Structures are given as C-alpha cells and as structure tokens.
C-alpha cells in the first residue's frame, strides 16, 4: 500500500495520543466503525509502541501508522511493528536517508515552498503540511499548488470540523489530520459511541471532495 493509497482511504486521519494501553483497541475499533480506517498513533506517550502493537494485532481493518517519528531509530522501531506508514512533523537528512531503505513509507512534514522543493528533490511527493493553520492554512496551500503541482498534502494542525472541508476542497490536499475525532474526555470516559459518531461525521466529509 502506497502513501497515496493510504491518504486517499479516508478524508480524515485521526491523530491519536494514547495514555492507557486498555484504551487503544476500543478507540481504534470505534474509529474504524465510523469509517476512519487510517490511524496515526503518535509516539508521544510511554505506551505508544505497545498501543500500536495491540491495534495491529486486534483491529483487522485498521491501517495503522506512527506519528511524531523524529529519528531513524524510531522509524526502524515502527517498521519492525509492521506500521503501514510513519509521519514526521518535519524532516532531517538522517531521517530521509533512513526512509530510503525502510519498508515503512515516511510522510515528512513541511511548511514552506523551499522545504517542499527539498522533499521533491529527495523523491517525496506526499507530505504533511504542519502546522497547517499557523503556517498559512488554505491560502498557503493554494499558493503552493501552481508552482509545485506534484506535491500533495495532508494538512494537520488547527484543523477541525469547521474548517476541514475547506482544506479537502483543495486539489493538492488528499486528506487532513486532526484530533477532534478523538477528544480526551470521551476517551477517558470510554465513550466509544461518541467517538464513532464523530468519526462518521468526519467520514461524511468525503462527499464534499
């Protein structure tokens, strides 16, 4: 499965920060039930790798990736877990070098035209645009579309139900990333029905593209 396939599988990629291991599988199942199969579990908590391992083992329909991958070592770890993709907020030379031989495709982050050009030069035409709202939002992405048409993006950062459709309407946006479909209070309360409802609403954004 290519990054393009993954980015087109659903309009929204939930950005998940999991604090308790027993939350991982029911959270993933609730999102998949609502239509969001592509899941990004960020490496920001001590149990993130265990959560990834559990979801891959127990949620068959999920397309599981790791977020906040910053180093070649982290990329190696998530590849060993059989993650389908890895996401970074930016990029370094060492991380891009590691990605050339990794079985886990990397979605590197960018926020400027120069960074987009550097990534294209390294063979990456699918990118994360981060932090989306702070980096210029839809206006910035519109400006990048004409001079850099090969680059396609997953904007993340400051995106929610009120502005997601505006991003998805852009020709160089394949999907968006966001945490609004995984609110902390619903996770803490185990309100998986609420998360399924939010996921279902997010999946409906497909119809606006």
Secondary structure, DSSP 4 states (H G I P E B T S, - for coil): --HHHHHHS-SEEEEE---SHHHHHHHHHHHHHTT--EEEEES-STTHHHHHHHHHHH-TT-EEEEE---SHHHHHHHHHTT-SEEE-SS--HHHHHHHTT-SSEEEEEE-SHHHHHHHHHTT--EEEETTTTTTTHHHHHHHHHHHTTT-EEEEESS--TTTHHHHHTSTTEEEEEESTTS-HHHHHHT-HHHHHHHHHHHHGGGGG-
